[in-house]
Amino acid sequence: MNLNKRSGLRGAIWAIIIAVILFSVFSMLNQGTQMQEITYGQMVEYFNNEQVQTFELNGSKLVCVLKDGTKVVHELLDLGMFYSDVMPIVLEQQKAGIISSDYNFTEGFTLPWWVSFLPSLLMIGLIVVFFVIMTRQMNGGKAPGFARVRVKTGADQKEKKTFEDVAGADEEKEELVEIVDFLKEPRKYLNLGARIPKGVLLVGPPGTGKTLLAKAVAGEAGVPFFSISGSDFVELYVGVGASRVRELFDEAKKNNPCIIFIDEIDAVGRRRGAGLGGGHDEREQTLNQLLVEMDGFGANAGIIVIAATNRADILDPALLRPGRFDRQVYVGYPDQNGREAILKVHARGKSFAPDVNFADVAKGTIGFTGADIENLLNEAALLTARRGKQAIGQPEIEESIMKVVAGPEKKSRKVVEKERRLTAYHEAGHAVVSRFLETADPVHDISIVPRGRAGGYTLHLPQEDLSYATKNVMFEEIVSLLGGRVSEKLYLGDISTGASNDIERASSIARQMVTKYGMSDRIGPILYGSDSDEVFLGRDFATHRDYSESVASQIDEEIKRIIDEAYAKAEKILREHEAEVRATAEALLEKEHLSGAEFAAIFERKAEEPAQEEPALEEFPASSIFADRNEGSKKDEE
């Protein structure tokens, strides 16, 4: 039987004992209060009518037992009246044998006034003891539950993590190896006078394996591991967060050497003075206590604090200084080799068909994090089981990639013919424009089947991992994004809301080129605006825009110039390759899907066909191509 079960059993036994005591007290009090209080006249009448069997006089309280067994009581205010009015009657009836001579007669003794309050005081005391005992039993004899820290220990983990479970982060693991070595053999470092870092901050995008790295460090070192989220410190009640920080570090000092892991530390470690109040709120008190605790233990005390965040830019500077978080380890997106290694880690326990090549899968998952890859293989396994197969094949993996990127297909959704044609020409515009851009990635798949929130998509497969984007790459990306809107305008004579996301992304890229990356010759290499997307209300209200209205006007003009040039280039490409656009759109209407090879085959066939004069785009009426098709269908019927 574990400790929690024994504590619960003891609590139940105490609850039963106290309940029995309370019931007994209530019973005694009820028995003591069953006597009927009577007036002086009623008492004299009982004695005159010979109804009293026996009586007891205790000080000023007269208790009589009547012949029918009823008990009555009266508080005598004047004992002289009792002796003059009642005692002669008592003596006569006693001689006649009417009233019993067996009675207790204690004259002049009066109970203290506080005796009457004893039952109530006893009841209150028992209730207080009951609640104190129950509260201590529920909380292990410590503070109330809301003030205790909800920490997870290494024993809570179902399986132990080691560095073998971490792939695609070789350099990051090297940064943490010496911490593991210190926890295993601290004497080697202490003899050299070395100071191990007190804290390590893991920084990187979500899903890149920061939490897994911290667990692997604890697993490799074989020391206690205390895990808690930053949000677990913050509570409604003032002072609770600071109390939880103190309790966490007190527990760690009792179990050193050990590791404290604080996930999402930005929830409690944000820059101070950033709120509207600008004062000493509960979160700042918690942060202050955390700063004090990290300074409170020695550098070689055997306690390592590891924290993870994807927003290091908003953390308080006092938290990042040497002596608290001495080392920052950036955990970024894995490269192709890293993704292949991660695939092999998550492939354990799964069956794969011979046609699956992890190297090819890694090439097609650029930008995927470790969490994305784990989700990808899980979706592939679920899809394989749903199809009744025994091993995961390449088709299931490719379908799962699309599901992770764009969402599941909505084949059952009914799409009217007009929207299908609009989507086909929109996606054909994207694909054809991309084919004739020097820096664009090749088209991998085109579809007009709704998937996720998109009515269709054009998927490009990057050929290599790139860390930087050049001015030409960003400009041609805008050209590719505008290809769908230009195609709608040229070939359908109308535009739709389907290009809203393309326009939003194109505008964002153009604004970053001008204000952030200094890619405008007119504006120059100057940063305009904040370099952070975080909004600090308290701080931002006290600041002002760092450029003038005239510069703002120039920025708007430069953004519009870039968009206009990209639009013109996309329009030029689509006018020159009208036949390919129409052929691609018609193929999409027929098949709904086109692979990269099928899309490339359209251009090969067009190159082999003899040149034919195509009608100029201006000859098509501006109303809609749908009208032309409707008229054509009517002529066919005639």
C-alpha positions, 0 to 999 in steps of 0.5 A, a space after each residue: 500500500 503506497 503512502 497516498 493510500 495509507 494517508 487516505 485510510 488514516 483520514 477515513 478512520 479519524 473522520 469516523 471517530 470524530 463523527 461518533 464523538 459528535 453524535 454522542 455529544 449531541 445525544 447527551 445534549 438532547 437528553 439533557 434538554 428533554 426536561 420541561 421548564 415550568 413556572 412557580 405557580 405550576 410547581 406549587 400546583 403539582 405539589 398541591 395536587 399530589 402529582 410529585 413523586 420525588 424532587 431534587 433541589 440543587 442550589 436554586 434549581 428544582 427538578 421534579 419527577 412526576 408520577 407519570 414519569 415526566 421531568 420538570 424543572 424550575 429555577 427558584 428566584 426566591 428560596 424563602 418563598 419555596 420554604 414557606 409555600 412548598 415545604 409544609 406541603 412536602 412534609 405533610 405528604 411525606 408523613 402520609 406516604 404520598 411523596 417519596 422521602 428519597 430526595 436530594 436536598 442541597 441547599 445554598 450550592 449554585 453552579 458557576 455561570 460558565 458551566 452552561 456554556 460547556 456543551 457549546 464550547 465542546 461542540 465548537 472545539 470538536 468541529 474545529 479539530 475535525 476540520 484541521 485534521 481533515 485538511 492536514 490529511 488531504 494535503 499531507 500535513 502541509 499548506 492548503 492545496 491551492 498554495 502547494 506547488 503541482 510539481 511532477 517528478 521523474 517517477 511520474 514518467 512512464 518511460 525514462 528518456 535518454 539522449 538516444 531518444 533525441 535526434 536531429 539536435 546533435 549540437 544541442 546535446 553536446 551543450 548539455 553533455 557536460 551538465 550530465 557529466 557534472 551531475 554524475 562526477 562533480 568532483 572532476 569539475 570542482 577540483 579544477 575550480 570550474 563553475 557549472 552553469 546554474 541554469 540553461 535556457 532552451 530557446 526555439 520554435 514550438 515542437 522542436 524537442 526542448 522538453 524532450 532534451 530536458 527529460 533526456 538530461 535527467 534520464 542520462 544523469 540519473 538524478 531526481 527530475 522536478 518538472 513544472 509549467 510556468 503557468 502553475 506558479 501563477 494563481 488567483 490568490 496573492 502570494 501563492 506563486 511566490 510560496 510555490 517557488 519557495 516550496 519547489 526549491 526547498 524540495 530540490 535542496 532536499 534531493 540534490 543533486 537534481 534538475 528543476 525543469 520549468 516549461 514555458 517560463 515566459 508565463 511567469 518570467 515576462 519583462 517586469 513593468 509591461 502591464 497596464 498597472 505597471 506595478 507589483 502584481 502577482 506575476 511579478 512577485 512570483 518572478 522576483 521570488 524565482 530570481 531570489 531563489 536562483 541566487 540563493 543556492 551556490 553554483 555547485 550545489 548540485 541543482 540545475 535549473 533548465 527552462 524552455 521557451 519560444 519567446 526569449 525576447 520577452 523575458 526579463 533581463 534579470 532572468 537572463 544574466 549570468 548567475 541565473 541562466 548562464 547558458 542559452 541553447 537554441 533548438 531550431 528546425 532540424 535539417 534533412 539529416 536531422 529529419 531523417 534521424 527523427 523519422 527513424 526514432 519515431 519509426 520504432 515499433 511500426 511496420 513499413 513497406 519496402 518502398 518507404 525511403 526515409 531519406 526521400 520522406 525527409 526531403 519532402 518535409 522541409 520545415 517540419 519539427 520533431 513534433 510534426 514528424 511524430 504526428 506525420 508517422 502516427 497519421 500514416 499508421 492510422 491511415 494504414 490501419 483504416 485501409 486494412 494494410 499490414 505495413 505503412 507504405 509511401 502513399 500513406 506517408 504522402 497523404 499524411 504529409 498533406 493532411 499535416 500541412 493542409 488538413 484532411 480532404 473534404 471529398 464529400 463536400 459538394 462544390 458547384 461547377 462555377 466554383 470548381 472552374 474558379 478554383 481550377 484556373 486559380 491553382 493553374 495560375 499559381 502553378 504556371 507562374 511558379 514554373 517560369 520563375 528562376 528561384 521558385 521550387 518545383 510544383 509537387 502536387 495540384 488539387 482542387 479538392 477542398 482540404 482544410 480551409 482551402 478550396 484547393 492548393 498548389 504544393 511546392 517541394 523545396 529542393 534544399 534547406 535554406 537559412 536565408 532568403 534573398 531579395 529576388 527569392 522574396 520578390 518571386 514568391 510574391 509573384 507566385 502568390 499573385 498568380 492565382 488572382 491574375 489568372 482569375 482576372 485574365 481568364 474568368 473576367 472576374 476576381 474572388 475572395 479565394 485570393 485573400 490569403 495570397 494577398 495577405 501573405 504577399 503584402 506581409 512579405 513586401 512590408 518586411 522587405 521594406 521595413 525590416 530587411 532594408 531591401 528598398 533602394 528608396 528607403 534604404 537599409 533602415 529598420 522601421 517599427 519594432 523588431 518584435 511582434 509582442 505587444 506590451 500595452 503598458 510600455 507601448 502606450 508610453 512610446 511613439 512611432 519611430 518614423 515620421 508621417 512622410 517616411 510612412 507615406 514612402 513605405 506605403 508607396 514602396 510596398 505598393 510598387 513591389 506589389 504592382 511589379 510582381 502583379 505585372 510580372 505574373 500577368 506577363 507570364 500568364 499571357 505568354 502561356 495561355 495555352 498551358 494555363 487552360 490545359 492545366 485548368 481543364 486537366 484539373 477539372 477532369 482529374 481533380 489532382 495533378 502530380 508534378 510529373 503530370 503537370 510537367 507533361 502538359 508543357 512537354 505536349 504543348 512544346 511538341 504540338 505545332 504552333 497555332 494562333 491563339 485568340 487574344 485575351 482581349 477578344 474574350 468578353 469581360 463578363 465571364 468564361 462561364 457565359 461562353 461555355 453556356 452559349 457553346 452548350 446551347 449550340 451543341 444542343 441545337 
